[in-house]
């Protein structure tokens, strides 16, 4: 069992503290990093805490108090420093969006575990398996935007990075022994290029609601107005939209098209408290929707049959290859690259190489097989 830290984490909440922290971090070629955000508690999600561990010290940086984090950007973008994350994609997206950071030389313990074909890839499960330590995950969905943070929350946050360096050391040994270290490096490089997902256009919000496909065009127009109302209230209250009204609530209103508060009370999903709070806004949104143009779901041309056949062949190959290597199928070939190959239908190895430019290890090991799969059967 690996003993938990006996020293206190260092709280960083001033610009001078940040400078001293960065000066210390620059002494270490390998750093463990994590973030905590307030996605469940704010309309615009914010990075509320950034944790660092060096193996000798643990830092907890408060970005709500330290507003110029440009010194950190230099470390994140420098390939000389390896930054260890667990499930890095979300952290990278949040930090790119909030601070404009760029990243190089990432090690992701979850990605490494998937490439090794391990069944448990959650951080708590991995730490318990490797070090015999049971982490308390009760603060995983806590409000990290509140201040002051409790002692228990601070300890939770520091333990999310404390074990990452020794965990990385064990995983890299296993990757090298299995001949999968180059594959892991390939995926770590791809992670550095991850971008924030595009924001949903407000005028398209209605058809992102699960169940909206069953609405009539007139009901869809009402649902769009209901989404607009919910979004306005969420923005004003600085809370996520789902904390105003759930999607099921909006769908029920759109389907039933209530005209009075009494009719709202007859609905089954919405509580009386919600009706008292939102009756006026909901009824006005219904009226706007009734007078709006009917809305239709965007139509996309169906892919041609040959593309679908190629995609099916690639999917089957990917699944079988993953099974033989003891990993999930997307470890063998990422979905977006598989779909691009099926779309382009390369005829030559150099054309396939263009499709697989970001995954050279996979091209080297699987390129010949993939090209052969795409060839039409002899007449």
C-alpha positions as a printed NumPy array, in Angstrom:
array([[  0.   ,   0.   ,   0.   ],
       [  1.267,   3.454,  -0.915],
       [  0.965,   5.791,   2.05 ],
       [ -1.054,   9.003,   1.552],
       [  0.844,  12.305,   1.741],
       [  1.932,  13.491,   5.179],
       [  2.554,  17.09 ,   4.114],
       [ -0.025,  19.81 ,   3.495],
       [ -0.916,  20.969,  -0.042],
       [  0.106,  24.514,  -0.952],
       [ -2.756,  26.913,  -1.662],
       [ -2.01 ,  29.357,  -4.518],
       [ -4.344,  32.35 ,  -4.632],
       [ -2.083,  35.344,  -5.423],
       [  0.009,  36.324,  -8.418],
       [  3.226,  36.127,  -6.398],
       [  2.243,  32.658,  -5.182],
       [  1.76 ,  31.592,  -8.802],
       [  5.225,  32.847,  -9.735],
       [  6.801,  30.874,  -6.881],
       [  4.818,  27.77 ,  -7.836],
       [  5.852,  27.956, -11.488],
       [  9.5  ,  28.473, -10.522],
       [  9.265,  25.271,  -8.501],
       [  7.39 ,  23.324, -11.195],
       [ 10.122,  24.157, -13.709],
       [ 12.478,  21.946, -11.662],
       [ 10.496,  18.808, -12.548],
       [ 10.339,  17.161, -15.996],
       [  7.138,  15.307, -15.034],
       [  4.073,  16.968, -13.497],
       [  0.662,  15.608, -12.533],
       [ -2.286,  17.885, -13.349],
       [ -6.039,  17.93 , -12.771],
       [ -8.832,  20.494, -12.784],
       [-12.157,  20.971, -11.052],
       [-15.02 ,  22.891, -12.695],
       [-18.525,  24.   , -11.791],
       [-20.449,  22.601, -14.766],
       [-23.375,  21.509, -12.575],
       [-23.724,  24.876, -10.888],
       [-23.168,  27.662, -13.458],
       [-24.559,  28.726, -16.824],
       [-21.048,  29.267, -18.203],
       [-18.796,  26.514, -16.907],
       [-15.576,  27.756, -15.295],
       [-12.335,  26.079, -14.245],
       [-12.379,  26.649, -10.484],
       [ -9.262,  24.782,  -9.362],
       [ -6.072,  23.488, -10.987],
       [ -4.035,  20.892,  -9.103],
       [ -0.361,  20.028,  -9.589],
       [  1.783,  17.331,  -8.013],
       [  5.532,  16.962,  -8.442],
       [  6.168,  13.923,  -6.263],
       [  7.473,  16.228,  -3.534],
       [  4.801,  18.925,  -3.323],
       [  1.123,  19.319,  -4.149],
       [ -0.255,  22.676,  -5.297],
       [ -3.873,  23.828,  -5.427],
       [ -4.226,  26.865,  -7.681],
       [ -7.303,  29.095,  -7.408],
       [ -7.921,  30.574, -10.898],
       [-10.881,  32.507,  -9.504],
       [ -8.37 ,  34.631,  -7.558],
       [ -5.29 ,  34.524,  -9.806],
       [ -6.367,  36.047, -13.093],
       [ -3.157,  36.01 , -15.164],
       [ -2.186,  32.387, -15.743],
       [  0.084,  33.002, -18.736],
       [  3.073,  31.557, -16.861],
       [  1.279,  28.22 , -16.74 ],
       [  0.696,  28.369, -20.478],
       [  4.435,  28.197, -21.047],
       [  4.673,  24.913, -19.119],
       [  1.647,  23.337, -20.788],
       [  2.938,  24.169, -24.282],
       [  6.546,  23.104, -23.612],
       [  7.313,  19.56 , -24.824],
       [ 10.193,  19.332, -22.349],
       [  7.685,  18.907, -19.533],
       [  5.456,  15.843, -19.42 ],
       [  1.991,  16.644, -18.058],
       [  0.123,  13.667, -16.586],
       [ -3.68 ,  13.713, -16.535],
       [ -6.398,  11.159, -16.003],
       [ -9.105,  11.415, -18.682],
       [ -7.382,  14.501, -20.063],
       [ -9.828,  15.468, -22.804],
       [-12.289,  17.311, -20.567],
       [ -9.516,  19.119, -18.668],
       [ -7.807,  20.196, -21.889],
       [-11.046,  21.441, -23.446],
       [-11.896,  23.452, -20.322],
       [ -8.445,  25.025, -20.039],
       [ -8.227,  25.804, -23.745],
       [-11.617,  27.492, -23.607],
       [-11.041,  29.37 , -20.344],
       [ -7.388,  30.351, -20.687],
       [ -6.342,  29.735, -24.297],
       [ -3.662,  27.232, -23.283],
       [ -1.922,  25.016, -25.814],
       [ -0.595,  21.606, -24.902],
       [  2.335,  19.355, -25.749],
       [  3.688,  16.147, -24.205],
       [  0.629,  14.743, -22.435],
       [  0.381,  11.399, -20.668],
       [ -3.171,  10.234, -19.989],
       [ -3.472,   7.395, -17.477],
       [ -6.987,   6.507, -18.64 ],
       [ -5.931,   6.307, -22.296],
       [ -2.908,   4.226, -21.311],
       [ -5.136,   1.84 , -19.37 ],
       [ -7.503,   1.444, -22.348],
       [ -4.583,   0.724, -24.684],
       [ -3.452,  -1.98 , -22.268],
       [ -6.95 ,  -3.468, -22.384],
       [ -7.552,  -3.133, -18.669],
       [-11.171,  -3.503, -17.57 ],
       [-11.158,  -0.746, -14.913],
       [-10.176,   2.683, -16.209],
       [-11.635,   4.988, -13.542],
       [ -9.009,   6.748, -11.448],
       [-10.335,   5.509,  -8.105],
       [-10.438,   1.898,  -9.318],
       [ -6.919,   2.13 , -10.761],
       [ -5.452,   3.64 ,  -7.589],
       [ -7.103,   1.016,  -5.435],
       [ -5.835,  -1.771,  -7.71 ],
       [ -2.275,  -0.427,  -7.99 ],
       [ -1.693,   1.063,  -4.543],
       [ -4.36 ,  -0.393,  -2.258],
       [ -5.757,   3.068,  -1.522],
       [ -9.502,   3.771,  -1.55 ],
       [-10.265,   7.337,  -2.635],
       [-13.296,   9.166,  -1.305],
       [-15.133,  10.36 ,  -4.449],
       [-18.006,  12.137,  -2.697],
       [-16.861,  15.545,  -3.978],
       [-16.71 ,  14.544,  -7.63 ],
       [-19.883,  16.522,  -8.359],
       [-19.378,  19.24 ,  -5.762],
       [-19.648,  22.974,  -6.408],
       [-16.003,  23.908,  -6.892],
       [-16.921,  27.511,  -7.56 ],
       [-17.827,  28.213,  -3.949],
       [-15.341,  29.774,  -1.537],
       [-13.931,  28.888,   0.871],
       [-13.436,  25.258,  -0.088],
       [-13.638,  22.847,   2.815],
       [-10.593,  21.002,   4.094],
       [-12.143,  17.739,   2.893],
       [-12.624,  19.137,  -0.637],
       [ -9.031,  20.364,  -0.758],
       [ -7.764,  16.952,   0.32 ],
       [ -9.971,  15.266,  -2.294],
       [ -8.549,  17.567,  -4.975],
       [ -4.911,  17.003,  -4.051],
       [ -5.291,  13.207,  -4.051],
       [ -6.517,  13.328,  -7.65 ],
       [ -2.967,  14.261,  -8.692],
       [ -0.868,  12.832,  -5.839],
       [ -0.941,   9.269,  -7.216],
       [ -0.676,  10.119, -10.931],
       [  3.127,  10.117, -11.209],
       [  3.653,   6.649,  -9.686],
       [  0.642,   5.414, -11.656],
       [  2.167,   6.762, -14.86 ],
       [  5.455,   4.991, -14.055],
       [  3.706,   1.642, -13.748],
       [  1.632,   2.171, -16.87 ],
       [  4.56 ,   3.224, -19.062],
       [  6.438,   0.089, -18.011],
       [  3.447,  -2.043, -18.975],
       [  3.049,  -0.22 , -22.295],
       [  6.703,  -0.768, -23.16 ],
       [  6.575,  -4.441, -22.171],
       [  3.479,  -4.941, -24.374],
       [  4.95 ,  -3.052, -27.322],
       [  2.165,  -0.477, -27.12 ],
       [  4.114,   2.568, -25.989],
       [  4.268,   4.027, -29.547],
       [  0.493,   3.592, -29.855],
       [ -0.029,   5.43 , -26.569],
       [  2.267,   8.258, -27.681],
       [  0.21 ,   8.554, -30.853],
       [ -3.001,   9.032, -28.884],
       [ -1.366,  11.446, -26.452],
       [ -0.333,  13.601, -29.42 ],
       [ -3.884,  13.513, -30.767],
       [ -5.202,  14.587, -27.364],
       [ -3.114,  17.749, -27.502],
       [ -5.086,  18.809, -30.59 ],
       [ -8.546,  18.389, -29.028],
       [-10.807,  21.417, -29.443],
       [-13.899,  22.661, -27.663],
       [-17.128,  21.349, -29.217],
       [-19.083,  23.887, -31.23 ],
       [-21.801,  25.685, -29.334],
       [-25.324,  24.733, -30.31 ],
       [-27.053,  27.565, -32.169],
       [-29.986,  28.823, -30.1  ],
       [-32.281,  28.478, -33.109],
       [-31.445,  24.765, -33.264],
       [-31.933,  23.973, -29.583],
       [-35.276,  22.222, -30.02 ],
       [-34.063,  19.29 , -32.085],
       [-31.217,  18.617, -29.656],
       [-33.86 ,  17.647, -27.09 ],
       [-34.245,  13.883, -26.875],
       [-37.784,  12.961, -27.915],
       [-38.29 ,  15.992, -30.147],
       [-38.294,  13.764, -33.232],
       [-41.847,  12.727, -32.34 ],
       [-43.233,  16.276, -32.313],
       [-45.272,  17.838, -35.09 ],
       [-43.705,  20.897, -36.792],
       [-46.06 ,  23.179, -34.842],
       [-45.133,  21.52 , -31.56 ],
       [-41.461,  21.865, -32.517],
       [-41.934,  25.632, -32.861],
       [-43.409,  25.716, -29.36 ],
       [-40.52 ,  23.648, -28.01 ],
       [-38.022,  26.089, -29.514],
       [-39.712,  28.998, -27.725],
       [-39.707,  27.008, -24.496],
       [-35.973,  26.368, -24.92 ],
       [-35.42 ,  30.087, -25.455],
       [-37.321,  30.893, -22.27 ],
       [-35.396,  28.316, -20.243],
       [-32.073,  29.577, -21.565],
       [-32.885,  33.186, -20.683],
       [-33.848,  32.211, -17.137],
       [-30.744,  30.034, -16.734],
       [-28.465,  32.808, -17.944],
       [-30.07 ,  35.331, -15.592],
       [-29.752,  32.968, -12.615],
       [-26.257,  31.736, -13.65 ],
       [-27.263,  28.087, -13.42 ],
       [-27.27 ,  25.259, -15.993],
       [-30.528,  25.171, -18.017],
       [-31.515,  21.763, -16.624],
       [-31.793,  23.344, -13.181],
       [-34.556,  25.605, -14.483],
       [-36.661,  22.969, -16.242],
       [-35.846,  19.514, -17.565],
       [-36.18 ,  18.407, -21.162],
       [-39.118,  16.163, -20.235],
       [-40.886,  19.187, -18.765],
       [-40.47 ,  21.177, -21.974],
       [-41.557,  18.255, -24.152],
       [-44.74 ,  17.773, -22.155],
       [-45.62 ,  21.446, -22.457],
       [-44.9  ,  21.434, -26.202],
       [-47.097,  18.377, -26.756],
       [-50.027,  19.513, -24.63 ],
       [-49.898,  23.195, -25.624],
       [-51.557,  24.514, -22.413],
       [-53.418,  27.815, -22.632],
       [-54.011,  28.48 , -18.946],
       [-52.277,  27.963, -15.623],
       [-54.952,  25.419, -14.723],
       [-53.975,  23.37 , -17.765],
       [-50.34 ,  23.572, -16.681],
       [-51.296,  22.055, -13.32 ],
       [-52.804,  19.067, -15.137],
       [-49.384,  18.092, -16.547],
       [-47.641,  15.175, -14.844],
       [-43.93 ,  16.004, -15.149],
       [-43.851,  19.571, -13.858],
       [-44.128,  20.169, -10.122],
       [-46.504,  22.737,  -8.67 ],
       [-43.51 ,  24.731,  -7.438],
       [-42.12 ,  24.928, -10.964],
       [-45.51 ,  25.963, -12.327],
       [-45.843,  28.736,  -9.747],
       [-42.381,  29.96 , -10.661],
       [-42.619,  29.661, -14.445],
       [-46.311,  29.683, -15.405],
       [-46.251,  33.111, -17.012],
       [-43.074,  32.467, -18.968],
       [-44.209,  29.044, -20.158],
       [-47.618,  30.239, -21.312],
       [-46.08 ,  33.187, -23.158],
       [-43.581,  30.853, -24.823],
       [-46.445,  28.586, -25.933],
       [-48.221,  31.57 , -27.504],
       [-45.087,  32.681, -29.319],
       [-44.629,  29.147, -30.614],
       [-48.226,  28.99 , -31.844],
       [-47.661,  32.118, -33.915],
       [-44.228,  31.084, -35.182],
       [-43.443,  29.233, -38.374],
       [-43.531,  25.43 , -38.072],
       [-40.082,  23.912, -37.604],
       [-38.714,  20.855, -39.368],
       [-35.723,  18.766, -38.457],
       [-32.753,  19.322, -40.759],
       [-32.505,  16.646, -43.38 ],
       [-29.213,  15.08 , -44.306],
       [-28.749,  13.08 , -47.477],
       [-28.43 ,   9.398, -46.807],
       [-24.881,   8.174, -47.461],
       [-24.584,   6.081, -50.566],
       [-24.759,   2.336, -50.231],
       [-21.132,   1.777, -51.198],
       [-19.947,   4.064, -48.381],
       [-22.144,   2.221, -45.894],
       [-20.809,  -1.118, -47.083],
       [-17.21 ,   0.054, -46.704],
       [-17.978,   1.395, -43.239],
       [-19.524,  -1.909, -42.234],
       [-16.438,  -3.797, -43.45 ],
       [-14.138,  -1.475, -41.494],
       [-16.282,  -1.727, -38.372],
       [-16.211,  -5.529, -38.454],
       [-12.444,  -5.559, -38.982],
       [-11.944,  -3.072, -36.164],
       [-14.086,  -5.108, -33.773],
       [-12.347,  -8.394, -34.599],
       [ -8.881,  -6.841, -34.356],
       [ -9.73 ,  -5.229, -31.036],
       [-11.008,  -8.545, -29.718],
       [ -7.807, -10.318, -30.757],
       [ -5.658,  -7.698, -28.999],
       [ -7.885,  -7.473, -25.941],
       [ -8.88 ,  -3.82 , -26.376],
       [-11.989,  -1.842, -27.3  ],
       [-12.496,  -1.395, -31.042],
       [-11.884,   2.377, -31.068],
       [ -8.382,   1.787, -29.671],
       [ -7.623,   0.004, -32.938],
       [ -8.902,   2.837, -35.133],
       [-10.629,   6.053, -33.95 ],
       [-14.147,   6.433, -35.286],
       [-13.586,   9.716, -37.149],
       [-10.59 ,   8.289, -39.022],
       [-12.482,   5.108, -39.869],
       [-15.362,   7.162, -41.278],
       [-13.004,   9.348, -43.321],
       [-11.341,   6.288, -44.82 ],
       [-14.743,   4.855, -45.735],
       [-15.705,   8.182, -47.296],
       [-12.521,   8.694, -49.339],
       [-12.115,   5.028, -50.318],
       [ -8.35 ,   5.288, -50.945],
       [ -7.009,   3.109, -53.728],
       [ -3.29 ,   3.479, -53.036],
       [ -1.215,   3.21 , -49.877],
       [ -0.092,   6.831, -50.168],
       [ -3.743,   7.94 , -50.305],
       [ -4.51 ,   5.93 , -47.179],
       [ -1.478,   7.489, -45.506],
       [ -3.079,  10.904, -46.015],
       [ -6.192,   9.701, -44.166],
       [ -4.062,   8.312, -41.355],
       [ -1.596,  11.178, -40.995],
       [ -2.337,  11.623, -37.283],
       [ -2.042,   7.903, -36.536],
       [  1.259,   6.793, -38.124],
       [  1.684,   3.768, -35.833],
       [ -1.709,   2.472, -36.867],
       [ -0.915,   3.119, -40.527],
       [  2.336,   1.189, -40.237],
       [  0.697,  -1.781, -38.529],
       [ -2.748,  -1.844, -40.149],
       [ -2.451,   0.131, -43.393],
       [ -1.923,  -2.9  , -45.613],
       [ -4.881,  -4.724, -44.084],
       [ -7.145,  -1.72 , -44.454],
       [ -6.238,  -1.15 , -48.08 ],
       [ -6.869,  -4.809, -48.879],
       [-10.274,  -4.643, -47.157],
       [-11.284,  -1.719, -49.346],
       [-10.442,  -3.451, -52.615],
       [-13.484,  -4.698, -54.507],
       [-13.766,  -8.483, -54.727],
       [-12.555,  -9.981, -57.993],
       [-15.249, -10.295, -60.646]])
